[in-house]
Amino acid sequence: MTYQEAVDYIEETPRFTKKNTLENTKAILRHLGNPQENMKILHVAGTNGKGSVCSYLASILNVAGKHTGLFISPHLVNINERFVIDEEQVSDEEFLEAFHIVMDCVEQIQKEGYAHPTYFEILFLIGMVLFDKAGVEYLVLETGLGGRLDATNAIAHPIATVITSISLDHTEYLGDTIEAIAGEKAGIIKEGVPVIYDASRPEVEAVIKRKAEELHAPAFGIYPEMYKISSMTNKHIDFSINSGYYDYIELSISSVAEYQVMNGTEAVTAIKVMDVEGEFTDDMIKQGMTAMRWQGRMETVLPGVIIDGAHNEAGVKEFVKTAKRLEGDESITLLFAAVGDKDYHHMIETICRNLRIGQVIVTEVGGYRSVDAEKPAELFEQFGRAQVKTCPDVEEAFTEALKEKGDGILFCVGSLYLVGSIKSILNRRNET
C-alpha cells in the first residue's frame, strides 16, 4: 500500500461513530508492546485551547533539549501534521511504516474478537508507534473528542494532565450541560497525577476538583487574576504570572489573541508542576513560550489576512474580542463557513452584534457535514448590515474576499476545515 492509499483508507474510516471501548484500544496497544509505557506523557483535554497548550508545552520541552513528541488533532492540510517529533512532522515513509505495523496488529486482534479501530483510534495508534520508534522521552498528547472515553485515555500513567477551557460543544456526544462536558474531560485525571486546569468557570472547577479529590490528584486551578497583561501589540503579548504555585515570571508570546495568556499560563504551570528535579529554568520557559507558533489561531497568513479556527460559540466570542481590538478604523471583510453540527446561528449573531463588518462572503467546506452557503448568508443578512455574497467554492470565495478586502482586514473564520482549505490554497499558490 502506498502513502496516499494509507491516508485514503484512514479517511474512509468513520469519524463520528460510536467509540470502541478503551479495552479495545488497550488490547491493540498490548499487541504493539505497550509503546506508551516508554514515554513521559503530558495529557491535555478541553473544548478550546488544548492545541495551543500542547504546542506551548512541546516548545518549552524542545528548547530544554528534550526529545519530544507532539500528537495533535485535527490536521489542517496534511495528516502528518498530527505527528511531530522535535518540531518536525514525520515523513511519509515513517507514517506509512507505522500504518502497516498498526494494521497488521489490527488484523491479528480482529481474529481474537476485537473491533476494528475508528478513524481517530487508528491515528492515535500510529502516533504511539511513531513516537516509540523515535525513542521520544516526552510526549505531549492531545485528546480527540472528549476525554473519559477518548482513545488517548488508554494511557495509564501520564506525568501530568491538563484541562483547558470548557464550553458547550459536541453536545450530542459529551452531554448538553457544562457540568456534563466537564465530567467527560475530567475523565483523563489519574490516581495521584497532578491536574492543571482552567478555573475561570466555578461550575467547571467544582466538577474537576471533585474528580481530583476522588483520585488523590493534586489540583492546580488557574484563575484570571493569576496573570496580568502588561502590553499588547498586533504581533505579541507581554504578561506576567503570579499564581502562588511557583515564583513570579514574566513572559512574551507571539500572538494577538488574549485567550492565549490563559493557555500559556496553564502550560507553564504544567511544566513547573511536573519538573520535580528543577531541570527547566525560567530562561528555557521564556524562550519556549516566545518561540511557539500555532497554525490557524489568529494567524496572519498574508498582509491584513487573518485566519482563525474558531468553530464554536465560545471560540467565536474569543475571536470577536481579539478582532475588536485589531479592527480600529479598518474596514472588515469576513470569509465564513460552518459545519452542520455546530451552532452557527449563535456564532453569526455574536459576530454581527460585535464587529463592524463591511462585506461577508459565505462559502462551503465540503464533506457530509457541510452547510449550504445560503443558510449562513441569510443569518448574516438578518443580524447584520454588511453586504453578503455566497460563493460555494472555497478558492473562488477566498479570491473574492481578497478583492473585497482592499486596504482593510480580512478575517477567515467559522471552521477549522475552512482554515485548512485556505492553507492548502496558499501552499499551492506559493508553489507556482
QUIRAHU-V795201 format. One record per residue. N is the residue number from 1. RES is the residue in three letters. PHI is phi as a letter, one per 30 degrees, with the letter a starting at -180 (none if undefined). Layout:
# QUIRAHU-V795201
n=[N | N]
res=[RES | RES]
phi=[PHI | PHI]
This chain:
# QUIRAHU-V795201
n=[1 | 2 | 3 | 4 | 5 | 6 | 7 | 8 | 9 | 10 | 11 | 12 | 13 | 14 | 15 | 16 | 17 | 18 | 19 | 20 | 21 | 22 | 23 | 24 | 25 | 26 | 27 | 28 | 29 | 30 | 31 | 32 | 33 | 34 | 35 | 36 | 37 | 38 | 39 | 40 | 41 | 42 | 43 | 44 | 45 | 46 | 47 | 48 | 49 | 50 | 51 | 52 | 53 | 54 | 55 | 56 | 57 | 58 | 59 | 60 | 61 | 62 | 63 | 64 | 65 | 66 | 67 | 68 | 69 | 70 | 71 | 72 | 73 | 74 | 75 | 76 | 77 | 78 | 79 | 80 | 81 | 82 | 83 | 84 | 85 | 86 | 87 | 88 | 89 | 90 | 91 | 92 | 93 | 94 | 95 | 96 | 97 | 98 | 99 | 100 | 101 | 102 | 103 | 104 | 105 | 106 | 107 | 108 | 109 | 110 | 111 | 112 | 113 | 114 | 115 | 116 | 117 | 118 | 119 | 120 | 121 | 122 | 123 | 124 | 125 | 126 | 127 | 128 | 129 | 130 | 131 | 132 | 133 | 134 | 135 | 136 | 137 | 138 | 139 | 140 | 141 | 142 | 143 | 144 | 145 | 146 | 147 | 148 | 149 | 150 | 151 | 152 | 153 | 154 | 155 | 156 | 157 | 158 | 159 | 160 | 161 | 162 | 163 | 164 | 165 | 166 | 167 | 168 | 169 | 170 | 171 | 172 | 173 | 174 | 175 | 176 | 177 | 178 | 179 | 180 | 181 | 182 | 183 | 184 | 185 | 186 | 187 | 188 | 189 | 190 | 191 | 192 | 193 | 194 | 195 | 196 | 197 | 198 | 199 | 200 | 201 | 202 | 203 | 204 | 205 | 206 | 207 | 208 | 209 | 210 | 211 | 212 | 213 | 214 | 215 | 216 | 217 | 218 | 219 | 220 | 221 | 222 | 223 | 224 | 225 | 226 | 227 | 228 | 229 | 230 | 231 | 232 | 233 | 234 | 235 | 236 | 237 | 238 | 239 | 240 | 241 | 242 | 243 | 244 | 245 | 246 | 247 | 248 | 249 | 250 | 251 | 252 | 253 | 254 | 255 | 256 | 257 | 258 | 259 | 260 | 261 | 262 | 263 | 264 | 265 | 266 | 267 | 268 | 269 | 270 | 271 | 272 | 273 | 274 | 275 | 276 | 277 | 278 | 279 | 280 | 281 | 282 | 283 | 284 | 285 | 286 | 287 | 288 | 289 | 290 | 291 | 292 | 293 | 294 | 295 | 296 | 297 | 298 | 299 | 300 | 301 | 302 | 303 | 304 | 305 | 306 | 307 | 308 | 309 | 310 | 311 | 312 | 313 | 314 | 315 | 316 | 317 | 318 | 319 | 320 | 321 | 322 | 323 | 324 | 325 | 326 | 327 | 328 | 329 | 330 | 331 | 332 | 333 | 334 | 335 | 336 | 337 | 338 | 339 | 340 | 341 | 342 | 343 | 344 | 345 | 346 | 347 | 348 | 349 | 350 | 351 | 352 | 353 | 354 | 355 | 356 | 357 | 358 | 359 | 360 | 361 | 362 | 363 | 364 | 365 | 366 | 367 | 368 | 369 | 370 | 371 | 372 | 373 | 374 | 375 | 376 | 377 | 378 | 379 | 380 | 381 | 382 | 383 | 384 | 385 | 386 | 387 | 388 | 389 | 390 | 391 | 392 | 393 | 394 | 395 | 396 | 397 | 398 | 399 | 400 | 401 | 402 | 403 | 404 | 405 | 406 | 407 | 408 | 409 | 410 | 411 | 412 | 413 | 414 | 415 | 416 | 417 | 418 | 419 | 420 | 421 | 422 | 423 | 424 | 425 | 426 | 427 | 428 | 429 | 430 | 431 | 432]
res=[MET | THR | TYR | GLN | GLU | ALA | VAL | ASP | TYR | ILE | GLU | GLU | THR | PRO | ARG | PHE | THR | LYS | LYS | ASN | THR | LEU | GLU | ASN | THR | LYS | ALA | ILE | LEU | ARG | HIS | LEU | GLY | ASN | PRO | GLN | GLU | ASN | MET | LYS | ILE | LEU | HIS | VAL | ALA | GLY | THR | ASN | GLY | LYS | GLY | SER | VAL | CYS | SER | TYR | LEU | ALA | SER | ILE | LEU | ASN | VAL | ALA | GLY | LYS | HIS | THR | GLY | LEU | PHE | ILE | SER | PRO | HIS | LEU | VAL | ASN | ILE | ASN | GLU | ARG | PHE | VAL | ILE | ASP | GLU | GLU | GLN | VAL | SER | ASP | GLU | GLU | PHE | LEU | GLU | ALA | PHE | HIS | ILE | VAL | MET | ASP | CYS | VAL | GLU | GLN | ILE | GLN | LYS | GLU | GLY | TYR | ALA | HIS | PRO | THR | TYR | PHE | GLU | ILE | LEU | PHE | LEU | ILE | GLY | MET | VAL | LEU | PHE | ASP | LYS | ALA | GLY | VAL | GLU | TYR | LEU | VAL | LEU | GLU | THR | GLY | LEU | GLY | GLY | ARG | LEU | ASP | ALA | THR | ASN | ALA | ILE | ALA | HIS | PRO | ILE | ALA | THR | VAL | ILE | THR | SER | ILE | SER | LEU | ASP | HIS | THR | GLU | TYR | LEU | GLY | ASP | THR | ILE | GLU | ALA | ILE | ALA | GLY | GLU | LYS | ALA | GLY | ILE | ILE | LYS | GLU | GLY | VAL | PRO | VAL | ILE | TYR | ASP | ALA | SER | ARG | PRO | GLU | VAL | GLU | ALA | VAL | ILE | LYS | ARG | LYS | ALA | GLU | GLU | LEU | HIS | ALA | PRO | ALA | PHE | GLY | ILE | TYR | PRO | GLU | MET | TYR | LYS | ILE | SER | SER | MET | THR | ASN | LYS | HIS | ILE | ASP | PHE | SER | ILE | ASN | SER | GLY | TYR | TYR | ASP | TYR | ILE | GLU | LEU | SER | ILE | SER | SER | VAL | ALA | GLU | TYR | GLN | VAL | MET | ASN | GLY | THR | GLU | ALA | VAL | THR | ALA | ILE | LYS | VAL | MET | ASP | VAL | GLU | GLY | GLU | PHE | THR | ASP | ASP | MET | ILE | LYS | GLN | GLY | MET | THR | ALA | MET | ARG | TRP | GLN | GLY | ARG | MET | GLU | THR | VAL | LEU | PRO | GLY | VAL | ILE | ILE | ASP | GLY | ALA | HIS | ASN | GLU | ALA | GLY | VAL | LYS | GLU | PHE | VAL | LYS | THR | ALA | LYS | ARG | LEU | GLU | GLY | ASP | GLU | SER | ILE | THR | LEU | LEU | PHE | ALA | ALA | VAL | GLY | ASP | LYS | ASP | TYR | HIS | HIS | MET | ILE | GLU | THR | ILE | CYS | ARG | ASN | LEU | ARG | ILE | GLY | GLN | VAL | ILE | VAL | THR | GLU | VAL | GLY | GLY | TYR | ARG | SER | VAL | ASP | ALA | GLU | LYS | PRO | ALA | GLU | LEU | PHE | GLU | GLN | PHE | GLY | ARG | ALA | GLN | VAL | LYS | THR | CYS | PRO | ASP | VAL | GLU | GLU | ALA | PHE | THR | GLU | ALA | LEU | LYS | GLU | LYS | GLY | ASP | GLY | ILE | LEU | PHE | CYS | VAL | GLY | SER | LEU | TYR | LEU | VAL | GLY | SER | ILE | LYS | SER | ILE | LEU | ASN | ARG | ARG | ASN | GLU | THR]
phi=[none | d | e | d | d | d | d | d | e | d | d | d | d | e | c | c | b | d | d | d | d | d | d | d | d | d | d | d | d | d | d | d | j | h | d | d | d | c | b | c | c | c | c | b | b | k | d | b | j | d | d | d | e | e | d | d | e | d | d | d | d | d | d | d | i | d | d | b | c | b | c | b | a | d | c | c | b | c | d | d | e | d | b | b | b | h | i | b | d | d | d | e | d | d | d | d | d | d | e | d | d | d | d | d | d | d | e | d | d | d | d | c | j | d | d | d | d | d | e | d | d | d | d | d | d | d | e | d | d | d | d | d | d | d | i | d | d | c | b | c | c | c | d | d | c | j | a | e | c | d | e | d | d | d | d | c | b | d | c | a | b | b | b | d | e | b | b | d | a | h | d | d | c | c | j | c | b | e | d | d | d | e | d | d | d | d | d | d | d | c | e | i | c | d | b | c | b | d | c | d | c | e | d | d | e | e | d | d | d | d | d | d | d | e | c | h | c | e | c | b | d | c | c | e | d | d | b | b | d | c | a | b | b | d | b | a | b | c | a | b | c | b | d | i | d | a | d | e | b | c | b | b | b | d | a | c | c | d | d | d | d | d | e | d | d | d | d | d | d | d | d | d | d | d | d | d | c | i | d | c | d | d | d | d | d | d | d | d | d | d | d | d | b | b | d | i | c | h | c | d | c | b | e | i | c | b | c | b | d | e | b | b | d | d | d | d | d | d | e | d | e | d | d | d | d | d | d | h | c | d | d | c | c | b | c | b | b | b | c | d | c | c | d | d | e | d | d | d | d | d | d | d | d | c | c | c | c | d | b | b | c | c | b | b | c | i | i | d | c | d | c | e | e | d | d | d | e | d | d | d | d | d | c | b | c | d | d | c | b | c | a | e | d | d | d | d | d | d | d | d | d | d | d | d | e | h | c | c | c | c | c | c | a | k | a | d | d | d | e | d | d | d | d | d | d | d | d | d | d | d | d | c]
